[in-house]
Amino acid sequence: MVTYTYKLFVILVLTLELNNFSMALAKEVPTRQGVVTHAPSPTPDPLHPARSAFDEAQKHYLQGDYDRAILLLNKLLQKPQQIDSVTIDSNLAEIYRHLGQYNQAIAHWKKAIESIETKNDEVQKPKLIALKIDLARAYTHLGQTSLAIPLLEEAISLAKQERKPEIEGMAQKALGDAERVAGEYDRAIAAYTTSLNRTRDYESIIKIFNGLVEVYQLRRQQNLGFAEGAKLEKNQGLFTKYNQLANKDRTEAIEYAKRAVAVSADKNLTSLATVRALLNWQRLSPKRETTISFKRISSLLERLPASRSKVYLLIELAELEQPEATKILSQAVKTASGLGDKRALSFALGGLGNTYEKRGDLKQALFWTQKAQLAAQEVFATDSLYQWQWQAARLYQVMGAEDSARDAYQGAIASVQSIRNDLLNAEKQLQLDIRSQVEPIYREYLGLLLKSDDKAQIAEALNAADLLQLSQLQSYFEDDCLEIKSNSQINKAFTHSDTVIIRSIILEDKTYLILRLPNGTVKSYPVKIKAKQLETQIDNWRYLLEELSSERYLALSQSLYNLLIRPLAKDLEAIAPSRIVFINDGRLRNVPMAALHDGQKFLIEEYAINYSLGLNSISKRETKPDDLKTLAFGLTVAKNGFPALINTEQEINDLAKFVNVSQFVNQEFTQENFQQQLNKGYPIVHLATHAQFGGSNWTFVKK
């Protein structure tokens, strides 16, 4: 199991590879691209104190003494007549960007831009465009693409006015990055393509190719997700369509990776972007076409100066070259230590721990993992720390130290919760992926807790399951405004109630059913069925339930009843509740528990059935008829490859027999109507339509 994420490393490296046009603390000299670069550090000039101070600041920057460099530049900023304030502010911005302090960097870039615009200096127009691009890149890194994209469009317009195609190309590249982060993959591809047509610098071309590789891979993942949704709906046409699109995206990614490698080889380029291109090709290319050797990539990295980007590339190389992983990661540790970069060091040390974990050397794995935790804690790098806490938890569990494993899992979950809100507002590609980076931590922890019949551990498992569901909802809606009620509120709501709660928790090797009694007591029932087997039964049942003219579903209704209700049957008979509230996990959320059948009657014939997202959202408040005012939108006709929903109209008419319904069907099902009606605050919204949902990027198939 990989405990650190390739995607995270890729984005960090790509972010750090962005070379600002006004690079920090060096003299500006003209280049053939029409923008500015810098000469080596000059000898201090004793006849010009301000210039000498600037040169000294440059020296401190190059030595990694950023505090001293900032101090000297701030002193110079108080005497802008001696050194141009635009130069000082842009250099300060670059230092703060390098330190990861983007708010300070943005403030200085804004000041530099304002200074040029106030003077309306035509000579500095190219620099103004470059500064706008730098500022936009900072916004992109923070995920603030709504600020970055208009700024880049303005920079592109200015570059066209100044007839600077190379600068326009750089702005288009930055626009591609911003659109990619915003999840607008088609627009990103268009911007990258335009950038290629404006760019002549080979190093920049490789970076554009790398950006295209990344965006095609992201769009491929998106199309695979759509294909999976079509598969669940048993829509073979759409499944084939999205799989074909995904395969096409993979082909494009491979092609651009190949072109990046070809350009770097032809021009004999040595840079971080070249290494990125080689790693992309190594990962993506068919094995029979792979001609890149480990020695070639390693040799290139050895020739590059120490940097955080180099550390991350070494870690990624180690993932691809497991036989040489310890050697490569030792080099990464040495490089990060030399830089004094604790955050990068934590990833390198954690990578060593992960390597030894894969090899079964648990003692060495734990040793390096603990070192990684300490390095992350020293610089409050929580997004690194949680990974090594998780890694330690797995190691402790395998070693039989279950108390230590529980503590480590709790630490990892606490770290995840502390960073989720920040990451929800950050660059989308830096956000934690709920399925691969968050959910496994919770499920492993749940499995550890539920091994025991201890009531305290079962109660803790319920709390952890609620936290997992909260994370899933926050990720789905991209909104951190969801909260969990305290246990005291929950207990108060259900004391002396005639309601029981059944919570399902689906783990890889078994499923647990947790029964919560009216007095707050909890009991756990393990069901020995693998998650894949259970999910297959659920998916087939859901499909058969839609055959209104057939009773083929009945066999699965009874099979699933025996799995999910039969183990609890005696306790339910003894309690004799009037209502069951189901808090379902995974695929079980997609099916009606009321349709479970014991061989003689349906579950709904014996108990009132309710559903909830979690204990935090259950209310004891009685529902009145006026509370059931319902907004219903439906589509009956075939649309965009989806089949007609022939029973939609009858479904909405039947619904109207029980509640007050405002209906909008077919022609009335418009985006405008939907938004207007939602704003009226209906307590219930019923949608009968095919749809693709996902955070802020969702669409429904409508007229």
N, C-alpha and C positions, 0 to 999 in steps of 0.2 A: 504494500500500500504506500503510495507516494504521499508524503505529509506536507510537502511544499508544492506550490502550483506553478507549472510551466507558464501558464498564461500570465500570472503575476510577474514572473521574471521577465517575460518578453516585453510587457508594457513598461516596466521599470527601465529596461535597457533602451527601448525605443524613446522613452521620455528623456533619458539622460544623453542619448545620442544627438538630440536637437541642438545644433551649434548656433548660439545666438549671433546675430549679425554684429552686435556691438560687444564682442567678447571682453571679458573683464580685464581691467588693469594693464593695458598695453597701448603702445602708440598706434594710431590709425594710419594705414597706408592704402592707396587705391588698388583695386584688383580689376581683372578683366571682366568680372561679373557686374561691375558697377556698384557694388556695395563695399562695406569696409571689413578688413581683416586686420591682423596685427603683426608687427615685427617683434623679434626677440627683445628681451628686457635690456634697455640701454644703460650705459654708465651714468650714474647720477651727475648732474650739472650743478657745481657749487655756486655758479653765478645766477642761477634761477632757483630760489628756494622752493617755490611752489611746484616746479617741475621735478625737483629732487624729491619732495615729499610724495608726489604722485608715483615716481619711480620706486620709492621705498615701499609704498603701499603695494605696488605690483610684486615686488620681491616677497613681501610677507604673504601675499595671496598664493604665489607659486610654491611657497614653503608650507602652505596649509595653515598659516597663522591668520585665520580669517578675522578674529576679533581685532587684532592690531591693524589689519588692512582697513576694516570698517572705521576704526577710530581715526586713522589718518585721513581718510576720504571725507568723513564728516567735518573735520577741521577745515579741509580745503573748501568744503561746501559753504562755509561761513564767509569765504572770500572768493566768490565766483568770478570776480574780474580777473583773477590770476589764472585760473583754469576754468574752461567753459563748464557751466553747471550741467549742461546736457551730458557731457562726457562723464562727469562725476556721478550723476544720478543713474545713468545707464550702467556704469560699472558697479555701483552699489546694488542695483537691481540684480545684476548677474551673480554677485556674491551671495545675496540672499536666496536666489533661485538655487544656487549650488548647495546651500545649506538646507534647502527644503522649506524655507520660511517665505512662502509665496505671498502672503499678505503684505509683508514689507517690500518684497520685490515689486509687486504690482503698484504700490504707492510711489516708488521711485520711477518706474516706467511712466506712470501717469504724469509725474512732475516734468520729466524730460520731454514728453510729448507736448504738454501744455506750454513749455518754454519755447519750443520751435513754432508752434501754432500762433502763439502770442506775437512773436517777432515777424511772422509771415515771411520767413527766410526761404526764398526759392532754392538757394544753394543747398540747403539742408533737407530738401524734399526726399531724396533717397534714404537719408538717415531716418526721417520721420516715418516713412513706410516700414523700414526695418524695425523700428521701435514698436509700431502698431502690431507687427507680426509677433514680436517677442511678447508683448502684453497679451495678445490673443492666445498664444501658446500656454501662457501661465493660466489663463482662464480655462483652457481646455484641460490642463492637468488637474484642476480643481473640479472638473465636471461642469463648469459654468458655460456650457456651449452656447446658451442663449446670448451671452455677452461676447463670446469669442467669434461666432460666425458673422454677425454684422460688422465687427471690427475688421475681419479678414476681407469681407466683401468690399469694405471701404478702401482697404490697402490695395486690393486688386484694381479697383477703379483708379486710384492715384497712380499706380504703376503703369496702367495703360495710358493715362494722360501724359506721364513723363516718358513714355515710350521706352520702358525698361522691361523687356520681356523676361529677363533672367529673374528680376525681383518679383515680377508677376508669377513666375513659375514657383518661386519659393513660397509666395503667399498661397498659391493654389495647393501646394503640398501641405501647408499648415491647415488649409480649409479641409482637405481630405482627412487629416487627422481628427479635426473637430467633428466632422460629419460622422466619421467612424465611431467616435466616442458617444455621439448622440444616438447611435443605432440606425442612422440613415445611410445604409450601406450602398445603395444605388448612387446617391449623391456623392458619397466618398469616392467611389470608383470614377465617377465623372470628373471630380476635381483632380484626382491623381493623374488621370489620363491627360487632362489639359496641362497639368504641371509638366508631364513628360514632353509635351510639344513645345514648351517654353524653355526647357532646361538643356544646357550644353555641358555643364560640369558633370563629369562621370561619377564623382563621389555622390553628388546629389541624386543622380539617376538611380544609383544603387539603393539609396534611401527610399526613393519613390517605389521602386520595385518591391522593397521589403514591406512598405505600407500596403501595397496591393496584395501581397501574399497574406498579410494579416487580415485584411478586410474580406477577402474571398473565403478564408477559413471561417471567419465569424458568420458570414452569410450562409456558408455551408451548414454550420451548426444550427442556424435558424431554420433552414429548409428541412434538416433532419428532424427538428422538433415538430414542424408542421406535418411531416410524413408520419411521425409517430402518432400524432393526433388523428390523422386520417385512418391509420391502421386500427386504432381503438374504435373508430366509428365504422370500421369495415367498409370504408370507401376506397375500393381498389384503384379507381381512376385517379383520385387525388394523391393516394399513396405513391403510385407510379410517377406522377407528375413531379412531386416534391423530391423524390429520390433521384430522378433524372436531373433536376436543378442542382441538387446537392453534389452529384457526381460531376456536373459541369463546373461547379465552383471549385471543386478539388482539382480538376484538370487545369483550370486557370491559375490556381495558386501554384501548382507544380511548374507551370510554364514560366511564371514570373520569377520563381525561385531559380529556375534554370538560367534565365536571362541575366539575373543579378550576378550569379556565379560566373557566367561567361564574360560579362563586362569587367568584373574585378580581375579575372585571370588575364584577359586581353590587355588591360592597362596596368597590370601588375600593382594593384592598389593594396595598401596595407592600412586597415582602419577597423574600427568597431563595426561599421556598417558592412564591411566585407565579411567579417566573422559572422555577423548575424545572417548574411546571405548564405554562407556555407552551412550554417546550422539548420537553416530553413530547408535547404536542399537535402541535407543529410536525413532530416526527419520526414520529408514529404516524398522524395523520389522513390520510384520502384527500385527494389533492391538490386535488380539486375543492371540498372542504369547508374547506380551510385559508385562514383569513382573517387570521392573525396575521402582521404584518409585522416585518421585521428592525428597523425603526425603533422599534417599540413595545417589543420586548425590550431593545434597546440603551438606550432612554430610561429604562426601569426600572432597569437596571443602573447607569446614571450617577447615579441618585438614591440608590443604596444606599451605605452607608459601605464603606471598604476592608476586605477580609477575604480569607482564603484561599479561602473558599467562592466569593466573587465572582470570584476569579481562575479557578477551575476552570469556573465557569459561562461566563465569557468564552471560554475555550478551547473548550468544547463548542459555543458559538454560532458560533465561527469554523469549526468542522467543518461546520456546517449552511449557513453563508453564505460559501462559498469566494470569491466576488468581493470580499467585504469582509474577508477573513481577515487580511490583513497589518495593516489598521487596527485590527481587534478585538484581535489578538494583541499589537500594540504597546501597547494600553491595558492588557492583562493583564500585560505585562512591567513597565510603569510602576507598576501597582498592587502587584505582588509586590515590586518593588524598594523602594517606599515602606514596605512592611511589614517589609522586611528578611527576607522569607521565601524562603530560597534553594531550598527544595524546590519550592514553587509556581513560583518563577522558572524552575527547570529545565524544568518542563512547558511554560511559556509560550514560552521560548526554543526548546525542541525543536519546539513546534508551528509556530513560524516556519520552522524548518529544514524541516519536513515540507511546509509550504505551498510553499516555493520548490522543493523536490524535485518536487512534483507539476507545477509550472510549467516544469520543465526548466532552471531557473537553478541549476546544480550548485555554482557558486562561492559564491553567497549561501547556498544550502542547507547547505553544509559549514561556512561561517562561523558560522551560528547554531547548528548542531548541536554544534560544538566548544564554544561558549559554554554550551550546555545541559549538556554533560558536565562542564565545570568547576564550574558551579553545584551539580550533583548531588554531585560529589566533595567539595565543601567541607563538606557536611552529611551525608556518608556515606549518601546516599539511593540505595542500590543498586537498589531497585525502579524508580527513575526512570532511573538511570545506564545500565542494560542496554539500554533502549530507544534511547538516543542513540548508544551504541556500535554497536548493530545498524544504526541509520540511517546512521551514518558508514561502516560496512562496505559497505552497498549503494552509497553515493555513490562511495566509492573504487573499487569494482568497475566501475561504469559509466564512471568516469573513466580506467580502465585501470591504476590503481595497485594491482595485485594483492597485492603484499607488504603494503601498508598495510591492504588489505581483510582479509587473513588475520589480521593483528594485531588489527584491530577486532572481527572475528568471535570470535577467541579471548577477547578481553576481555569481550564480551557473554555468551559461554557461561560464563566464570568467574563473572560477576556473577549469572547465573541460578542456577548451582549454589550460590552462597553464600547466596542468599535462599530457595531452595526449601524447605529444612527449616523455616525460620521460618514461611513461608507455609502449610506443611502443617498447622500448628497454629493458624493465624489464621482470621479470618472467611472462610467459604467463598467469598463473593463477591469477596473481595480476593485470592484465590489466583490464581496464574497459570494461565490456560487453556492446556492443553498443546497443543491444535491450533492456536490462533490466535496465541498469544504466545510459545511456546517452540519448537515443532516447526519452524516456518518458518526460524528462525535456524540450526538445525542443518542443515536440508536445503539451504539456500543455501550454507552453509559446505562441506558435503559436495560440492555441485556444483562449487564453486571448486577444491577439493582434487583431485577426480577428473578434472578436465580434463587433468591431467598424468599421464604414466606414471611419474613419479618415485616410487621405492619408499618414500621417507620420507613423501611426502605421502599415499600410499595407506595406509601404516601409521597416519598421523595420522587419516585418514578412518575407519579401523576403531575407533580410540579414541573419536572423536566419535560414531560410530554406537552404541557401547556406552553412552556417556553419555546419548544420546537415549533409548535403550531403558530405561535406569535411570530417567530422568525420567518416561517413560510408565508404568512399573510403579509408581513411587512415587505418581504422580497417581491411577492406577487403584485401588490399594489404600489410598490415603491413609496411607501408612506410609513413613517415611524410614529404616527399618532394613534397607535393602538396600545391599550394598556391591559394588564391583568389584575383582577381583583384579588384582594388578600384572602388567605384561607379562612380567616375569621368571618369575612363577608359570605363566603361560600357556605360554611358550616351553618351560619345563622339562617341562610335562605332555605336549607333543606332539613333543619331540625323539625321533627314531628310531621314531616311531609309523607304523602302516600306514593311518592315517586322514587324509583331506583334509577341509577345511572349505570350504563354499560359502556365501558371505554375499551376500544380495541387498540392494540399496539402491535404492528406487524414488523417482525424482525426477520433476518435472513433465514434462520433455521426453524423458527417457530413463531407462533402468534400468541399473544397474551390477551385474555379478556379480564378486565378488572371490574368487579361489581361493587358499586358504592351503595350501601344500605341507607335508609332514611335517617338512621342515628349517626351517620358519618363513618361507620365501620367499612373497611374495604377488604375484599377477598380477591385473590388472583388465581386464574385458571389457565394453565399453559395448554396450547393446542399444537400438537406435533405435525405441522405441515410447513413445508418450505414456502417462502414468500412468493417465488415464481409460480409454484403450483396453485397457491391460493388465488393469485392475481389472474391466472388463466381461467380458473373456474368463475371468478367474478365477472371477467370480461365476457365470457360466453353466456353467462346468465343474463347480463345486461342486454346483450344482443337478442337473445331469445325472448326476453320480456317485451320487446318491441313488436313481436309478431302477434298482433291482436287477434288474429283468426286461428291461432295455434296454442296448444298447451304444452309444447315441447319444453318450456321453461321449468315445468313442475318437478322434474327429476332433480334438477340443480337446486331448486328451491328447498327440496327436502335434504339434499346432500349438504348444503350450506347451513341449514337449520341444525343438522346433526353436529356440524363442526363448531358453530358459533353460539348456539342457544342450548342444545342438549346438555353440555357440561354444567350449565347454571340452573337447569330446570328444577331440581329439588329445592334449591334455595329460593327460587322465584315462587314456587308453590307455597313454601312456608311463609314467605313474606306477604304474598297476595297483593302486590301493588296494583294500583289502577292505571299507572302510567310508567312507561320506560322511555328514558331519554338516552339516545345513542350518541356518543361522541366517537365518530369513526375515523380511522386512519387510512391513508392511501386510497387504493381503489374502492374500498368500502364506502367512501363518500359519494360514489357515483351510482349506487344502487339503493332501492327502497327496501329497508329491513322488514317493512310491513308485509312484503310478499314472501317471506320465509314460511315454510310449510312443514308441519310436524307429521304429516301423513294423513291427518284428519281435518285440520283447519289451518288457516293462515294466522300468522302472529297477530295481525291487526284485529282478528276476531276475538282475541283474548285480552289484549292490552291496548290502551291508547299509546300511539307511537309519536315521539317527537325527536328532533335532531338538533344538535348544537355543535358549534365550532370548538367549544371547550367549556370547562367549568367556569371560566371567567365571563362567559357570555350568557349563562343560564339565568333566567329571571323567574321568580316565584309569582310575579304579578299576573293576576287573572286577565285573560284576553276578552275584550268585549267586541260585539259585532262591529261597532264603529271603528275599532282599531284595525279592521281587516280591509280597509279601502285599498283596492289593488289597481296598479297600472299594468296593463297587458299589451304587449306588442307581439305580433306574430307574422310569419311569412309562410304561405302555402305553396308557392310556385318554385320550380327549379331555378337555381341561380348560381352562377360562377362555378359550375362543375358539381355543385351539391344537388342531390335529388329533391323532388318536391316533398313537402311535409304535409301529406294529405289530411292528416287528422288535426292539424293546428286549429282550424276554425271551430271544429266540434269541441276541442279541448277548452278553448276560451269560453265558448257558450256554456259548457258544463260548469266551468269555474264561476260564471256569473249567477248560477243558481244558488250559490252559497255565500258569496261576498259581493260587495259593490265594486264593479269593474269598469274602468275606463279603457275602451278597446281601440287599438290602432293596428289594422291588418292590411297587408300588402301595400297598396298605393299610399296609405296613410303612415306606413312604417318608413319615416324619413329621419335623417340625422337631426334636422331642425326640430321636428315634433318630439323626438326622443329627448333632446336636451331641454326643451321647454317644459316637458312634463316631469322630468326628473327634478327640476328646480322647484316643483310644487310640494315636494316632501312626502310622497306616498310611502306608507310603512312597508308595503309589499310591492315588489316589482317582478312581474312574470314575463320572461322572454321565451318565445317559441321560435327559434331560428338557429341555423348553423352559425358558428362563431369561432373566431380565433382570439383568445384572450392572452394578455401577458403584460402586467404593469401598465405603463403609459402608452404602450404600443399594442393596441388591440383593435380589431375590426369585427363587425358582424355583417353577415350576408343579408342584404336588405334590398328593397325595391329601389 
